[in-house]
Amino acid sequence: MKTGKRLQVFSSRHLALPVAIVTGMFVANVWAVRMARVAVLPQALQHTIQCGDADHDQRFEAFGRRSDTVVAFECTSGNNFERVLTGVTSCSFILVLGDGDGDGRSDLVINADFPPSESSICRIVESPDEHSFPRDSVWQRKSLFFCRAFFTDLDRDGHRELAVNGDGLGVELFESTRDNTYDSVATLAMRPWDVAVDFDTGDFDRDGLCELVAACPRCYLPIYEATGIDNQYVLAAICTTDTETGSLQRVETAGDMDRDGWLEFVVLEHMSGHGRVMVYEAFGKDQYHCVWQQVVPRALMSDQGLAVGDVDGDGVAEFLHSTGGLVQLFKCIGPDSYEQVWSVDSGEGNSGMFDLNRDDRAEIIFDVHDHCVIYEDTTGLTQVSEVKPPSRPLQVGIHPAVVRLGGSVSFSGLPEQSEVNMYSANGQLVRKQAVGKSANWRWNLTDQTGRPVPPGTYFVTIRSQGRTTQTQLCVIN
């Protein structure tokens, strides 16, 4: 493991986040996950895996492809699955499952007729009603190349866009304005002779506007941001890696993995003879850098996968790298620090992380030769078939969040045998308070020695019986 270099960034302003604040907010609660194989599907799902409740029966399905036919396995109970018929053929890749036009019926986006040719198309097949699987073709677009697509409301106007990587044009956005109709509304251009192989979205710099980050083959990560005006976007930043020989292949939004208030995204790079996984993070408005990286094994250029999900139910995502012969799971262990916590042999590049059995834990699903296996974290379980209650955040009332000197802050709903810790903005522990049977406690804005605390931001961590929640307070004059 090594720390990544800061990458080249073009932006208008610089706002550095002090490392001490990150340290103060992060609470280590790390353990090696105990993954066990809980199910085997008799068919490989090939190339891409999507998950969702397409027929709205409260049972999730895993969608994949066999030959040119879409196959699906539905979770009937626990970790038991049965195959269901979809009736969709002429499929090369499954791209996304969702409800793009908001009519309550599931849409499955597929790429048809591979390898690329003049007749290749991106097609949407929709369920005929709310309780059926998608099968009716309702929209399509000719294209030479499609590798990635998903539904998103990037400009947050209430209408979802279908984002697809276009024919050398960058990322094209088609907005749903009415039932089964998608109008071309914007193109997020890449630099000449480059394409967007993969992309994902999130408000990474926490300014209230959504961004789209694209992975391009020539080690190039353009980040587009919505302007707040309908269907208008600007190129907010460009990141380039520290190598000129690699090729960026995947990017996945991972949420706030180190709990410092900034969203991270994970990038997979192909290099000569090996690969590299990198974690990027904002450190201010339109400011981004690589905070962690690690070399990973690689088999074939097309035989690597990247997935994100919360496997241990603690509310924080982990990320997965898969390649021919090895699957590796990484978890955050500290500010901008990640460690491999689990691995298994015999995985192919096709992988995913989805909560199929709805126990608030993402299962790891990947192909192995001619079948597909599902692994789940069974930490603390006596039997694989049991479900461990997820580690949910504590529900504690804190009022007020902004308090003047001389005032006090009330904590309500504290569970028995809990502990409240106050950290200053520079990461120092200011006050530690053990709470016994009482559900309420009032902080009089004093430190551990009884002296009044100075104005500033304070980070609060509350722990009880393995559960943790974090928030912050502001003390003003």
C-alpha positions in Angstrom: 0.0 0.0 0.0 1.3 3.5 -0.7 -0.1 7.0 -0.7 -0.9 8.4 -4.1 0.6 11.6 -5.5 -1.5 14.7 -5.9 -2.7 14.7 -9.5 -2.8 17.6 -12.0 -5.9 19.6 -11.3 -7.3 22.6 -13.2 -9.7 24.6 -11.0 -10.5 28.2 -10.0 -10.1 28.1 -6.2 -8.2 26.2 -3.5 -9.7 25.2 -0.2 -7.7 22.7 1.7 -9.3 20.5 4.3 -7.1 20.2 7.4 -5.9 16.6 8.0 -6.7 17.1 11.7 -10.4 17.5 11.0 -10.4 14.2 9.1 -8.7 12.6 12.1 -11.2 14.0 14.5 -14.2 12.8 12.5 -13.0 9.3 11.8 -13.8 6.6 14.3 -12.0 3.3 13.6 -14.4 0.3 13.9 -12.6 -2.1 11.6 -12.5 -5.8 11.6 -11.7 -8.5 9.1 -15.0 -9.5 7.5 -15.8 -13.2 7.5 -17.2 -13.9 4.1 -18.8 -17.3 3.3 -20.2 -18.7 0.1 -24.0 -18.8 0.7 -25.4 -19.6 -2.8 -24.4 -20.9 -6.2 -26.3 -20.1 -9.3 -26.0 -22.8 -12.0 -25.2 -20.4 -14.8 -22.6 -17.7 -15.3 -24.1 -14.2 -15.7 -21.4 -13.1 -18.1 -19.9 -9.6 -18.5 -22.3 -7.5 -16.4 -24.6 -8.1 -13.4 -27.5 -5.9 -12.4 -29.8 -6.3 -9.4 -33.2 -4.9 -8.5 -36.9 -5.8 -7.8 -38.1 -5.6 -11.4 -41.5 -7.1 -10.8 -42.1 -5.3 -7.5 -42.8 -8.4 -5.5 -40.4 -7.5 -2.6 -37.9 -10.1 -3.9 -34.7 -9.0 -5.6 -33.3 -10.5 -8.8 -29.8 -10.8 -10.2 -29.8 -10.1 -14.0 -27.2 -11.3 -16.3 -26.7 -12.8 -19.8 -26.3 -16.3 -21.1 -25.4 -16.5 -24.8 -27.6 -13.7 -26.2 -30.5 -14.1 -23.7 -31.1 -12.2 -20.5 -31.4 -14.5 -17.5 -32.5 -13.6 -14.0 -32.4 -15.4 -10.6 -34.8 -14.3 -8.0 -34.0 -14.4 -4.2 -37.0 -16.3 -2.8 -35.9 -16.4 0.8 -32.7 -16.1 2.7 -30.0 -17.1 0.2 -32.2 -19.3 -2.0 -32.6 -18.4 -5.6 -34.7 -19.7 -8.5 -34.5 -18.8 -12.2 -37.2 -16.8 -13.8 -37.9 -16.2 -17.5 -37.4 -12.8 -19.0 -38.0 -13.5 -22.7 -35.3 -10.9 -23.8 -33.0 -12.0 -26.5 -30.4 -10.4 -28.8 -28.5 -9.0 -25.8 -24.8 -8.4 -25.7 -24.5 -6.5 -22.4 -26.9 -5.5 -19.7 -26.3 -1.9 -18.8 -28.8 -0.8 -16.2 -32.0 -1.7 -14.5 -34.3 1.1 -13.2 -37.4 3.2 -14.0 -36.1 5.9 -16.4 -39.4 7.5 -17.3 -41.0 7.3 -13.9 -44.1 5.3 -14.9 -43.8 2.7 -12.2 -42.6 0.0 -14.7 -39.1 -1.4 -14.8 -36.8 -0.5 -17.6 -33.8 -2.7 -18.6 -31.2 -1.0 -20.8 -29.2 -3.5 -22.9 -26.6 -3.3 -25.7 -27.5 -5.5 -28.7 -25.7 -7.0 -31.6 -22.1 -7.2 -30.3 -19.4 -6.9 -31.7 -20.1 -3.3 -32.7 -21.4 -2.9 -36.2 -23.5 -0.4 -38.1 -26.6 -2.2 -36.7 -25.5 -2.1 -33.0 -28.1 -0.4 -30.7 -28.7 0.7 -27.2 -32.2 -0.5 -26.4 -34.6 -0.1 -23.5 -37.0 -2.9 -22.8 -39.8 -2.2 -20.3 -42.2 -4.3 -18.2 -45.7 -4.4 -19.7 -47.1 -3.8 -16.2 -45.7 -3.2 -12.7 -45.6 -6.9 -11.8 -43.8 -8.3 -14.8 -40.2 -8.5 -16.0 -39.0 -6.1 -18.7 -39.4 -7.5 -22.2 -41.2 -4.9 -24.5 -38.8 -2.8 -26.6 -39.8 0.9 -26.1 -36.7 2.9 -27.1 -33.5 2.4 -29.0 -30.6 4.3 -30.5 -28.0 3.2 -33.1 -24.4 3.3 -32.0 -21.0 1.9 -32.7 -20.0 1.5 -29.1 -21.7 1.2 -25.8 -19.9 0.1 -22.6 -21.7 2.0 -19.9 -25.1 3.6 -19.2 -27.3 4.4 -16.2 -30.3 6.5 -15.2 -29.6 9.7 -13.2 -31.1 13.1 -12.5 -27.9 14.9 -13.0 -29.4 18.4 -13.1 -31.9 17.6 -10.4 -34.9 18.9 -12.2 -37.2 16.0 -11.4 -36.7 14.3 -14.8 -34.2 11.4 -15.1 -31.6 11.3 -17.8 -30.3 8.2 -19.5 -26.5 8.8 -19.6 -24.6 6.8 -22.3 -21.1 6.9 -23.7 -21.5 8.0 -27.3 -19.6 7.5 -30.5 -16.4 9.4 -29.7 -18.6 12.4 -28.5 -18.2 11.8 -24.8 -21.2 11.2 -22.5 -24.6 11.9 -24.0 -27.6 12.7 -21.9 -31.1 11.7 -23.0 -33.8 13.2 -20.7 -37.2 11.5 -20.1 -39.9 14.1 -20.7 -42.8 11.7 -21.1 -43.6 8.0 -21.2 -41.0 6.0 -23.1 -39.6 9.2 -24.7 -36.0 10.3 -24.2 -34.8 13.5 -25.8 -31.1 14.3 -26.4 -30.4 17.3 -24.1 -26.6 17.6 -23.6 -23.3 16.1 -24.6 -20.4 16.1 -22.1 -17.4 16.2 -24.5 -14.1 14.4 -23.9 -10.9 15.7 -25.4 -10.2 14.8 -29.0 -9.4 11.2 -29.8 -10.6 10.1 -26.4 -13.8 8.4 -25.2 -15.6 7.9 -21.9 -15.2 4.2 -21.1 -17.0 4.5 -17.8 -18.5 7.2 -15.6 -20.5 7.8 -12.4 -22.1 10.7 -10.5 -22.2 12.3 -7.1 -21.9 15.6 -5.3 -18.2 15.0 -4.6 -17.3 18.6 -3.5 -20.4 19.0 -1.4 -21.6 22.3 -3.1 -25.1 21.1 -3.7 -24.5 20.5 -7.4 -24.1 17.1 -8.9 -21.0 16.1 -10.8 -20.2 13.4 -13.4 -16.7 11.9 -13.5 -15.6 10.0 -16.6 -12.8 7.5 -16.9 -11.0 7.8 -20.3 -8.4 5.4 -21.7 -5.6 8.0 -21.7 -5.4 8.4 -18.0 -7.8 11.3 -18.1 -10.6 12.0 -15.7 -12.8 15.0 -16.7 -15.4 16.1 -14.1 -18.5 17.9 -15.3 -20.8 19.7 -12.9 -24.4 20.8 -13.2 -24.8 24.6 -13.2 -28.2 24.7 -11.5 -29.8 25.6 -14.9 -31.8 22.9 -16.6 -29.6 20.7 -18.8 -26.5 22.9 -18.6 -23.1 21.6 -17.4 -19.6 22.9 -17.2 -16.2 21.2 -17.1 -15.3 21.8 -13.5 -12.0 19.9 -13.2 -9.6 17.6 -15.0 -7.5 15.0 -13.3 -4.6 13.1 -14.9 -2.8 10.2 -13.4 1.0 10.0 -12.8 1.6 7.6 -15.6 1.3 7.9 -19.4 1.3 4.2 -20.1 -1.9 3.2 -18.3 -5.5 3.1 -19.4 -8.4 4.0 -17.2 -11.2 1.5 -17.4 -13.7 1.8 -14.5 -14.9 4.4 -12.0 -17.4 3.9 -9.2 -18.8 6.4 -6.7 -18.2 5.0 -3.2 -19.9 7.5 -0.9 -18.0 8.8 2.2 -15.8 5.8 3.0 -13.6 7.5 5.6 -16.3 9.7 7.1 -14.6 13.0 6.6 -17.5 14.7 4.9 -16.3 14.3 1.3 -17.5 11.6 -1.2 -14.8 9.4 -2.7 -14.8 7.7 -6.1 -12.7 4.6 -7.0 -10.8 4.3 -10.3 -9.4 1.2 -11.9 -6.4 1.6 -14.2 -4.9 -1.0 -16.6 -1.1 -0.9 -16.8 1.5 -3.0 -18.4 1.4 -6.4 -16.7 -0.7 -5.3 -13.7 -3.5 -2.9 -12.7 -3.9 -0.2 -10.1 -6.9 0.8 -7.9 -7.0 4.5 -6.9 -9.3 6.4 -4.5 -10.0 10.1 -5.4 -11.5 12.7 -3.1 -12.4 16.4 -3.3 -10.6 18.7 -0.9 -12.5 21.9 -1.8 -14.8 23.4 -4.5 -13.8 21.8 -7.8 -10.5 20.5 -6.2 -9.7 16.8 -6.5 -6.7 14.6 -5.8 -5.7 10.9 -5.5 -5.5 10.0 -1.8 -4.7 6.3 -2.0 -3.5 3.8 -4.6 -2.4 0.1 -4.8 -1.1 -2.1 -7.5 -3.3 -5.2 -8.1 -2.8 -8.3 -10.2 -4.3 -8.4 -13.7 -4.9 -11.2 -16.1 -6.4 -9.8 -19.3 -7.3 -6.3 -20.3 -11.0 -7.1 -20.4 -10.9 -9.4 -17.3 -11.0 -6.9 -14.4 -14.0 -5.7 -12.4 -14.7 -3.0 -9.9 -17.7 -2.8 -7.5 -18.8 -0.9 -4.5 -21.2 -1.9 -1.6 -21.6 -2.1 2.1 -20.8 -5.8 2.9 -20.8 -5.5 6.7 -23.8 -3.4 7.3 -22.0 -0.5 9.1 -23.4 2.2 6.7 -20.0 2.7 5.0 -19.1 1.2 1.6 -16.3 -1.1 0.8 -14.9 -1.6 -2.7 -14.1 -4.8 -4.6 -11.5 -5.5 -7.3 -11.8 -8.7 -9.3 -9.6 -10.2 -11.9 -9.1 -13.6 -13.5 -8.2 -15.8 -10.5 -8.6 -13.4 -7.6 -11.3 -11.3 -5.9 -10.1 -8.7 -3.3 -12.2 -6.6 -0.9 -10.9 -3.3 0.5 -12.2 -1.4 3.5 -11.3 2.0 5.0 -9.2 1.7 8.1 -8.4 5.4 8.8 -8.4 8.8 7.1 -7.5 8.2 3.4 -6.2 4.7 4.3 -7.6 1.4 2.9 -6.7 -2.2 3.5 -7.5 -5.6 1.9 -9.8 -7.3 4.4 -10.8 -10.4 2.4 -9.8 -12.2 -0.8 -10.8 -15.4 -2.6 -9.3 -17.3 -5.5 -11.1 -18.3 -8.7 -12.9 -15.1 -9.6 -13.4 -13.7 -13.1 -13.7 -10.0 -14.0 -17.5 -10.1 -13.9 -18.5 -9.1 -10.4 -21.0 -7.1 -8.4 -22.1 -6.1 -4.9 -25.8 -6.0 -4.2 -28.1 -6.6 -1.2 -30.1 -9.4 -2.8 -31.6 -10.8 0.3 -32.4 -7.4 1.8 -30.6 -7.9 5.1 -28.8 -4.5 4.9 -25.6 -6.2 3.7 -24.3 -6.3 0.2 -23.5 -9.7 -1.1 -20.5 -10.3 -3.4 -21.5 -12.0 -6.6 -19.2 -13.1 -9.4 -18.8 -15.7 -12.1 -16.6 -18.8 -11.8 -16.3 -20.6 -15.1 -19.8 -21.8 -16.0 -21.6 -20.8 -12.8 -22.0 -17.9 -10.4 -21.3 -17.7 -6.7 -22.6 -15.4 -4.0 -20.6 -14.6 -0.8 -21.9 -12.8 2.3 -20.4 -11.5 5.5 -21.3 -13.9 8.3 -19.3 -12.2 11.1 -20.7 -13.3 14.4 -23.2 -15.8 12.9 -23.3 -19.4 14.0 -24.9 -20.5 10.7 -24.5 -19.1 7.3 -28.3 -19.1 6.7 -28.9 -16.8 9.6 -28.9 -13.0 9.2 -26.9 -10.8 11.5 -28.7 -7.6 12.5 -27.1 -4.7 10.7 -25.1 -2.2 12.7 -27.5 0.8 12.5 -26.7 4.3 13.5 -27.9 5.4 16.9 -31.0 7.6 16.9 -29.9 10.4 19.3 -31.5 13.9 19.5 -29.0 16.8 19.8 -30.2 20.4 20.2 -29.2 23.0 19.3 -26.6 22.3 16.6 -25.4 25.9 16.9 -25.0 27.2 20.4 -23.6 30.5 21.9 -21.0 30.6 24.6 -22.6 30.3 28.0 -25.4 28.1 26.6 -25.6 24.3 26.6 -26.4 21.4 24.3 -29.0 18.7 25.2 -28.6 15.1 24.2 -31.7 12.9 24.3 -32.4 9.3 23.5 -29.0 8.1 24.6 -29.0 4.3 25.1 -27.7 2.8 28.3 -23.9 2.4 28.7 -23.1 4.9 25.9 -20.1 7.1 25.6 -20.1 10.7 24.1 -16.8 12.1 22.8 -16.2 15.7 21.7 -13.3 16.5 19.4 -12.0 19.9 18.4 -11.4 20.9 14.8 -7.7 20.0 15.2 -8.6 16.4 16.3 -8.0 16.7 20.0 -10.4 15.0 22.5 -12.1 17.8 24.4 -14.6 16.0 26.5 -15.5 12.3 27.2 -18.7 11.5 29.0 -19.9 8.1 30.0 -23.7 7.8 30.2 -25.2 5.1 32.4 -28.9 4.5 32.6 -30.1 8.1 31.9 -31.2 8.7 28.3 -30.5 12.4 28.6 -27.3 14.5 29.1 -26.6 18.2 28.9 -23.2 19.5 27.8 -22.4 22.8 29.4 -19.7 23.6 26.9 -16.8 22.7 29.2 -13.8 20.5 28.5 -12.6 17.5 30.6 -11.1 19.9 33.2 -14.2 22.0 33.6 -12.9 25.0 31.6 -15.2 26.6 29.0 -14.4 25.6 25.4 -13.5 28.3 22.8 -15.7 29.0 19.9 -15.4 26.7 16.9 -16.6 23.5 15.3 -16.7 20.3 17.5 -17.1 16.8 16.2 -19.3 14.4 18.3 -19.0 10.7 18.3 -21.5 8.6 20.3 -20.8 4.8 20.9 -23.0 2.2 22.4 -22.7 -1.6 22.2 -20.9 -1.7 18.9 -23.0 1.1 17.3 -21.6 4.5 16.4 -23.0 7.8 15.2 -21.2 11.0 14.4 -22.3 14.6 14.0 -20.9 18.1 14.6 -21.7 21.2 16.7 -20.8 24.8 16.3 -20.0 27.0 19.3 -20.2 30.8 18.5 -19.7 34.0 20.4 
